[in-house]
Amino acid sequence: MNRKILVPGATGKVGSELVRLLVKNSEAVCAASRNPPAAELKFHGNIKAVEFDYELPETFAPALKGLDKVFLVVRPGDNEPDKLLP
């Protein structure tokens, strides 16, 4: 059984390529995006998308619910990723 993997930034350069590779390898993918409907359209409805925004901590817990793995990347241009949350 495949374990569900969350991919933040799923519509970006790295995230979208990772989603494509995971889907190609029959992995269960959950695309994390600030705009879930756009993410689902980008992948032609082949993935589930959830709202995730680094600037909105309230989106973290719902996005992680029911997942087994996370591909974690820092926000683009973030020179201090360890200071994401107070």
Backbone as CSV, one residue per row, in Angstrom:
resi,resn,N_x,N_y,N_z,CA_x,CA_y,CA_z,C_x,C_y,C_z
1,MET,0.837,-1.188,0.000,0.000,0.000,0.000,0.880,1.250,0.000
2,ASN,0.592,2.178,-0.881,1.350,3.424,-0.937,0.937,4.346,0.192
3,ARG,1.908,5.084,0.690,1.619,6.041,1.742,1.429,7.412,1.116
4,LYS,0.459,8.149,1.614,0.133,9.446,1.031,1.211,10.479,1.365
5,ILE,1.647,11.199,0.329,2.740,12.162,0.441,2.218,13.567,0.133
6,LEU,2.475,14.518,1.040,2.113,15.912,0.821,3.265,16.617,0.116
7,VAL,2.940,17.334,-0.957,3.947,18.090,-1.700,3.551,19.566,-1.698
8,PRO,4.144,20.369,-0.774,3.894,21.810,-0.794,4.490,22.432,-2.054
9,GLY,3.887,23.514,-2.489,4.378,24.185,-3.691,4.170,23.340,-4.934
10,ALA,3.090,22.583,-4.951,2.843,21.605,-6.013,2.672,22.221,-7.399
11,THR,2.417,23.508,-7.479,2.279,24.132,-8.791,3.551,24.856,-9.226
12,GLY,4.569,24.848,-8.367,5.841,25.482,-8.700,6.733,24.560,-9.513
13,LYS,7.934,25.023,-9.805,8.856,24.256,-10.654,9.234,22.909,-10.033
14,VAL,9.731,22.927,-8.821,10.161,21.693,-8.166,8.963,20.836,-7.775
15,GLY,7.985,21.451,-7.130,6.820,20.702,-6.670,6.043,20.034,-7.782
16,SER,5.842,20.736,-8.892,5.055,20.146,-9.982,5.793,18.974,-10.626
17,GLU,7.106,19.077,-10.732,7.874,17.967,-11.290,7.834,16.764,-10.344
18,LEU,7.933,17.028,-9.047,7.860,15.941,-8.077,6.491,15.261,-8.116
19,VAL,5.430,16.052,-8.182,4.080,15.473,-8.271,3.981,14.587,-9.508
20,ARG,4.460,15.060,-10.639,4.412,14.248,-11.868,5.154,12.915,-11.698
21,LEU,6.338,12.970,-11.097,7.117,11.745,-10.894,6.425,10.784,-9.923
22,LEU,5.868,11.328,-8.864,5.176,10.480,-7.887,3.944,9.823,-8.502
23,VAL,3.177,10.590,-9.260,1.991,10.037,-9.924,2.409,8.965,-10.923
24,LYS,3.465,9.235,-11.669,3.972,8.269,-12.648,4.356,6.954,-11.971
25,ASN,4.852,7.050,-10.730,5.253,5.869,-9.973,4.130,5.333,-9.083
26,SER,2.908,5.753,-9.372,1.704,5.275,-8.675,1.707,5.560,-7.182
27,GLU,2.319,6.661,-6.786,2.292,7.065,-5.383,1.022,7.863,-5.107
28,ALA,0.550,7.810,-3.886,-0.603,8.604,-3.467,-0.104,10.001,-3.116
29,VAL,-0.524,10.987,-3.887,-0.021,12.349,-3.735,-1.129,13.289,-3.294
30,CYS,-0.769,14.185,-2.390,-1.660,15.273,-2.000,-0.903,16.565,-2.304
31,ALA,-1.388,17.312,-3.268,-0.734,18.545,-3.685,-1.141,19.682,-2.757
32,ALA,-0.173,20.343,-2.167,-0.440,21.469,-1.285,-0.218,22.763,-2.057
33,SER,-1.210,23.645,-1.984,-1.148,24.872,-2.765,-1.974,25.959,-2.092
34,ARG,-1.641,27.205,-2.373,-2.495,28.304,-1.904,-3.811,28.301,-2.670
35,ASN,-3.830,27.648,-3.823,-5.031,27.592,-4.660,-5.285,26.137,-5.078
36,PRO,-5.922,25.343,-4.194,-6.138,23.926,-4.496,-6.862,23.648,-5.817
37,PRO,-7.910,24.399,-6.186,-8.550,24.111,-7.472,-7.593,24.261,-8.661
38,ALA,-6.701,25.232,-8.606,-5.730,25.414,-9.685,-4.761,24.232,-9.739
39,ALA,-4.382,23.729,-8.578,-3.477,22.573,-8.539,-4.156,21.349,-9.137
40,GLU,-5.411,21.128,-8.797,-6.124,19.978,-9.346,-6.267,20.103,-10.863
41,LEU,-6.523,21.304,-11.352,-6.606,21.516,-12.802,-5.261,21.253,-13.483
42,LYS,-4.192,21.709,-12.844,-2.860,21.540,-13.430,-2.536,20.063,-13.663
43,PHE,-3.029,19.218,-12.763,-2.758,17.779,-12.868,-3.977,17.003,-13.356
44,HIS,-4.884,17.696,-14.005,-6.033,17.087,-14.676,-6.874,16.213,-13.757
45,GLY,-6.976,16.607,-12.481,-7.803,15.867,-11.540,-7.213,14.542,-11.095
46,ASN,-5.936,14.282,-11.395,-5.300,13.018,-11.017,-4.767,13.008,-9.591
47,ILE,-4.876,14.129,-8.904,-4.385,14.224,-7.536,-5.421,14.940,-6.677
48,LYS,-5.283,14.787,-5.375,-6.074,15.560,-4.430,-5.234,16.777,-4.065
49,ALA,-5.864,17.918,-3.924,-5.147,19.125,-3.520,-5.758,19.689,-2.245
50,VAL,-4.905,20.256,-1.407,-5.350,20.892,-0.169,-4.734,22.283,-0.078
51,GLU,-5.380,23.145,0.691,-4.842,24.488,0.888,-3.675,24.433,1.863
52,PHE,-2.579,25.073,1.473,-1.407,25.194,2.335,-0.703,26.485,1.957
53,ASP,-0.489,27.336,2.964,0.170,28.609,2.725,1.135,28.865,3.873
54,TYR,2.411,29.025,3.554,3.416,29.259,4.579,3.099,30.496,5.418
55,GLU,2.370,31.432,4.870,2.023,32.656,5.596,0.782,32.491,6.474
56,LEU,0.096,31.359,6.360,-1.128,31.112,7.133,-0.982,29.814,7.925
57,PRO,-0.419,29.900,9.134,-0.208,28.695,9.939,-1.478,27.871,10.173
58,GLU,-2.632,28.498,10.096,-3.884,27.761,10.290,-4.144,26.756,9.164
59,THR,-3.397,26.838,8.066,-3.563,25.862,6.984,-2.680,24.627,7.187
60,PHE,-1.759,24.664,8.146,-0.817,23.561,8.333,-1.497,22.264,8.777
61,ALA,-2.197,22.298,9.906,-2.797,21.076,10.469,-3.793,20.421,9.512
62,PRO,-4.721,21.185,8.907,-5.636,20.532,7.971,-4.923,19.896,6.773
63,ALA,-3.847,20.521,6.298,-3.122,19.982,5.144,-2.405,18.679,5.499
64,LEU,-1.996,18.542,6.744,-1.240,17.360,7.173,-2.121,16.190,7.598
65,LYS,-3.388,16.428,7.759,-4.293,15.381,8.252,-4.336,14.181,7.300
66,GLY,-4.126,12.991,7.860,-4.219,11.756,7.095,-3.025,11.438,6.210
67,LEU,-1.928,12.165,6.385,-0.744,11.943,5.545,0.301,11.112,6.271
68,ASP,1.153,10.494,5.480,2.217,9.677,6.035,3.590,10.316,5.861
69,LYS,3.755,11.099,4.791,5.045,11.708,4.481,4.830,13.132,3.979
70,VAL,5.879,13.938,4.125,5.850,15.313,3.624,7.166,15.602,2.917
71,PHE,7.072,16.161,1.714,8.238,16.704,1.037,8.276,18.167,1.443
72,LEU,9.237,18.537,2.265,9.258,19.881,2.818,10.296,20.742,2.119
73,VAL,9.855,21.878,1.642,10.728,22.865,1.023,10.497,24.199,1.707
74,VAL,11.500,25.044,1.694,11.325,26.380,2.269,10.646,27.286,1.251
75,ARG,10.100,28.344,1.750,9.468,29.324,0.865,10.504,29.933,-0.061
76,PRO,10.131,30.211,-1.296,11.071,30.852,-2.219,11.569,32.182,-1.657
77,GLY,12.862,32.374,-1.716,13.448,33.631,-1.253,13.561,33.762,0.246
78,ASP,13.283,32.706,0.994,13.331,32.756,2.446,14.763,32.533,2.924
79,ASN,15.387,33.573,3.439,16.763,33.459,3.905,16.853,32.966,5.343
80,GLU,15.715,32.893,6.038,15.686,32.422,7.423,14.523,31.438,7.606
81,PRO,14.579,30.278,6.964,13.449,29.355,7.029,13.163,28.820,8.423
82,ASP,14.162,28.840,9.312,13.951,28.353,10.658,13.136,29.330,11.490
83,LYS,12.875,30.520,10.989,12.098,31.513,11.699,10.700,31.661,11.113
84,LEU,10.177,30.550,10.581,8.846,30.567,9.981,7.774,30.925,10.995
85,LEU,7.859,30.303,12.146,6.874,30.546,13.197,7.556,31.070,14.436
86,PRO,6.859,31.907,15.205,7.460,32.426,16.450,7.671,31.339,17.471
